[in-house]
């Protein structure tokens, strides 16, 4: 049968966890842990709108925005107070003003816009409200070079368009397009486990597959990896990797990535992170941490499912804050800017949204000024040193002023290096 373009896009995002692997013992000397673990019951709230397939949820001002792949309109706006339906926008189709599909990797941008990538290009759409109406209108369409058109996960900082996941092989974490100069360059540290060439070339795409959130206020980027239990945080102004955290043992997945391995038939890869959001204070990510293969086996047609019950929370300096464990799995989520509520969707129970109060998180917190735990990969182990972090700086880019961006300690010069 011929699969829908939306199904193909979703398969691309999940193929990283669908292959066999061979387990082997690897000594990891340090895994970051959450000192606080909370179990939470999600409250079910009905929605006065017939949702088809709620792939993504965004909280924007006083609204909840739902991306719905199986509806005649792709975006729905709900009131954040009672989830009443405010409007639906962008018709699904191939005519003028329509979109055939919108992959689930969408983001808020600039406080009042949604950034999304389709077959017709990268676009930002702005929510326009009047006294008696609301509308989502295209704000700008961005011309991308060919090297970025194969991307999946986009975000913008000032005049730079970043891509954090692409079909094209790259040596670093991101591709960045300077809209002023037209230059495209690789950006950030080398992708994980690339230091000693022990990863099979065919698995580089799996290693580098990640999801990203942005702190626009402080110019910070945080990424989590789908086939590695890793968090990386960057300071944008000087291209510095300021924190890296390993949250679990991944020796099972390492077996399939490593050169010369022959995985036995029937063993499967572990899937880790699947969704990431943030506020000015914290980073939140949906975590599975188990073999998800059997949940994908839905016959000829690709099947979506709710698989993750945990949300991991860190400060923007990489400090683990809290692990939340829900009483049921969800598919996607977002968190209110005050860090008080998490709102989640399900692709199984599509008639409801699920809400949780975040317990015991201090709001508008200041970053910890103490030295941070730095994780360094060496051979087959990840060693943690309780030293001030020595961030990655490319050899041809001299470091600027010491940068740990949150709360006022900024470089004297604010610009990008390429």
N, C-alpha and C positions, 0 to 999 in steps of 0.2 A: 504494500500500500504506500501511497505518497504521504509523507508527513507534512504537517503544517509548518510554515517558517517559524512560528512561535515555539513549536515543539523542538525543532532543530536547535534554536537558540538555547533552550533550557537544557537540552542534552549536552551542549558544549560546556555549560556550567557545571554539570554533574558527572561528566565522563571521567573526571579525575579520581573518582572513588569506585570505579566499576571494574577494576582489573585485579588479577590474582597477585599474591605476594608470598614471599617466603620469610618466615620469622627467624630472626637470629638475635643473639644476646649482644647488646651493646651497653657499655658502661657509661651512663650519663651522670656526672657528678653533682649536677644542680638542676632542679626543676622548681620554678617559682610556684608558690602555693598561696591560696587564699586563706587567710586566717579566719575569715567570717564566711559561713555557709548558712543560707536561709532557705527553708522550704516554704513555698507560697502557693496558695490556691488561687487560680485565676477566676475572676468574676466574668460570667457570660452576659453579654449585652446584645440584644437583638438589634438588627439594622432594618430600617424601613425602606429597604431597597433590595431587589433581587440581584445578588452578586453571582457572577459565573465562576471566575477563577481569580481570586484576589492575590496577585503575585507579590505585590509590594505595598507598603504603607509608609506615608510620610506625614509628620506633624508639622504644619506650617501656620504660624500665628494661632488663630482661633479655629483652625480647620484640621480635619484629618483627610488626607488625600489617599485614595485607593487606586492602584493600577489593576485593571480587570481585563484579562486577556480574552475571556469568553463573554463578551457583551458587545452591543452595537456601539457603545461609547467606551473609550479606553480609560478615562479618568473620571472618578467620582469624588465630589467634595461633600464631607459630612461635618456637622457641628461637633466640636470637641466636647461640648457640654452634655449632649444627649444623643449624639450620633444620628440626628435627623438629617435627611437628604437635602443638600443645598443646591446641587446641580451636577450634571454629567457632561463631559466635554470630549472633543476630538473623536469624530466618527471613525469607526473601523472600516477601511476600504482602500481603494487605490485611486480615488478621484481627487480633485483639488481640495486641499485642506484636510484630507484624510490620511490615515496611517494604516498600513497593512498589519503591522505589529509593532509593539514597543517591548523590548526585552526588559527584564525585571531590574536591571542595574540602573536605577534612576536616583537622582539626588536633588535636594534643595540647593539653591544657589542665590546668594545675595539677599536672603531673607524672604523674598517674595516671588522667586522663580523656581521652576522645575527644569532640571537639565536631563535630557534623554537623547539616546542615539537610536536611529532607525535605519532602514535601508535607504532612506532619502537624506540622511546626514545627521549631524549633531545639532540639536536645537535647544533653545531655552524658551519656556512658555511662562507667561506672567498671569497671575490671578488678579483679575480686575473686579472690584466690588463697587456697586452703586447702591442707592437707597433701596431699590426693589429688585436688583438682579446681580448675578455673579457670572463671570465668564473667564475661561482660560484661553488666552490668545498668544500666538507665537510672537515672542519678543525679538529673537534673532536666530538666524541659521548660520552656522559656522562652516566655512570652507576648510576642509581638512586635506592635508597631503595624503597620498596613497598609503604611506606607511602607517598612518593612524586610522584609515578607513577600515582596517581589519581589526580594530580594537573593540572591546566589550564594555569596559568600565572606565568612564570618563569623569573628570572633575576639573574645575577651573580655579585658578588663583591669579587675580589681577589679569594680566594680558597673556597668561600662559595656560594652555590646555594640556592636561596630563592624561595619560592612559596607563592604567595599572594592570591590565590583562589583555593580551593580544594573541592572535594566531601566529604572529611573526616571532621568531626566536630573537631574544635580546639578552645581553649579558648582565644588565642591571635591572633594578626593580621597576623602573618606569620609562616610558617615552614621553617627552615633553615637547610641545610645539609653541614656539615664540611667535605670537600673532603679529608682532611689530616687525620682526626681521625675517619671518618665514622659515627660520631654522628649526630643524628637528634633531634632537639629541637624546641619547640615553642618559638617565639621571638616577642618582642614588647609589647605594651599595650594590655589589654583585648579589645575585639571587642566592638564597640560602644553599649551603652545602656545595657551593661551586669552587671552594678554595683549593681543593686537591684533586679535581677532575675525577672523582670517584662515582659520579652519577652518569648513567647511560644517557647518551644524547637524546634518545627518544623519550626520556622522561623529564627533560628540562621544562617542557610546557607544564607538566603536572606540578613540578617543584615551584614554579613561579606563579601558579594560579592563585590569585588572592583577591580580597575585597577590601575596599578603602573608604575611609571617612576623613573629613577635613574639618579642622578648627580654623575657620576663616578669620576670626578675630586675632588669634595668635600666630597664624601662618604655620600650622602644624599639620602633618599628615600621619595617619595611623592605618596600618594594613594588617590583616590577619590572613592566614593561608588555609586553603581548603584541604590540602593533603599533608600539612604539617601543623602541629599545635604551637604556632609561633605568632607573636605580636612584634611588629616593628613600628617605631615612631621616628619621624623625621622633622627637623627644622628646615623650612623651605628656603629661608634667606641665604643660607650658606651650605645647603645640600648635605646636612649632617645627620647621620643616624645617631640619635641621642638615646635610644633605648631599644633593647631587644630582649624579649622574654620567651622562654620555652616553658609551656604550661603542662606538658605531659610527656611521657616516654613515647617515642615514635619508631622504635626499633623494628616493629613489624613492617611499617611502610618503607623503612630504609632498606629492607631486604630486596624490595623490587626495584628501587632506584639505583642500587649499587651495581657497578660494572661486574659482569660475569655471573650474576645470579640467575638461577633457573627455578622459578617458583613452582611448587607442586600444584597440580590441578586441584581446584576446589578451595584454595585459600584465597582470602579477599583482603582488599585494602581498607583501612580505617578512614572515614571521613571526619574532618574536624570542624572548622568554622564555616558558617553558611550565611551570615548576615551581620552587618556591622553598622552601628549608628553612634552618634556622639552629641554631647552638649559642650558648653565652654569649660565644664569642669571634669567630665568623665568620658571614657570610651566604653561602649557596650557591644558585646558580640554574642551571637547565638552559637552554641557549641553542641555538637553531636558526640564525637569521640567514640564511635563504635562502627562496626561493619554494617553498611547500609545497603549492600548489594541486593538482598532478597526483596527489599521494599521497592526496587525498580522493576522487578519482573512482573509486568502487567500485561503480557501478551504482545500483540503486534503494535499496539499504540502505546506511546510513552505515557507513563502515569506519574503524576505528582503525588507527594505525600507530606505529612507533617512528621518530622523526624527528631527535632531538637527540643529538649526540655530544660536546658541550662542556658543562663545568660552570665557571661563573665564581665566583670566591671574593673577597670583600671583608672588610675589618675593619668593625666597627660604626661607625667614623667615616667610612666611605665609601672608604677607601684600597684600591685594587685590589691583591690579594695574588697570585693565581695563576689561570691558565687551564689546566684539565685537558681533554685531548682523548682520548676513548676510542677503542678500535679497532672499536666497533660502536655504533649508536644504541640508546637506551633510552627508556622511556616515563615512568617516575617514579623517584624516588630519595629516600633519607634518609641522614643522616650520624650516626655515633655521637657522643655528647656530648663525648668526648675528642678529636674531630676526626681520628681515626686511620683510620676505615673508612667507605666509601660503599657502600651496598647499593641496588641498582636492580632494577626490574622491566621486563619486556617484555610487550607485548600480542601479540607474534608467537610468541616462544619462551616459552610460558606454563608450561612444565615446570621452568623454572630461575629462580634469582635470580642476579644478577651482582654481584661484589664487587671493590672496588679499595681498595688502601691509599693514603692521601693522602700524597704525598711532600713532605718538607721544610717542613711547616707547623709553626711553633712553637706549642706548646699553652699555654693560659692566658695569652695575650699581653696586654700593656698597650696601650691606645690611644696613638697618636702624639700628643704634646702640641703638635706644630708646627702652624702655620696650615694650614688645609685649602683645597684648590682649590675655588673656588665657581664654579658654572656659571650664567650668567644668559642667558635668552633675550631677544633683541632683534631685532625684524624677522625676517629670514630667516636669522639666524645665531645660533649659540650661542657666547658669548664666555666664556673662562675667565680669572679674575683670581686671582693668587696672593696673596690677602688673607684675613684671618680671615673666616669665613663670616658674612654678615649674614642670618640666617634670616628666613623669612616670618613676620610677625606681623600678624594681622588688625587693621585700624585701630581697631576698637572693643574691642580686648583689649590693654591695656598690657603690655609684656614683664615677666616676672618676673626673677629673678636669671639671669645668663648660664648657659645650660644646654648642656653637652655631657655626656650622662648617664653613659657608661661609667666605671667605676673611680673612684667616689667623689666626683666633682664634681657635686653634685645641687643643685637649687633648694632654697631654705630652706623653701618652701611646696610641699606635694605635693597637688595637687588638679587637677581638670579645669576648663576654662573653656568655657562655652557661651553 
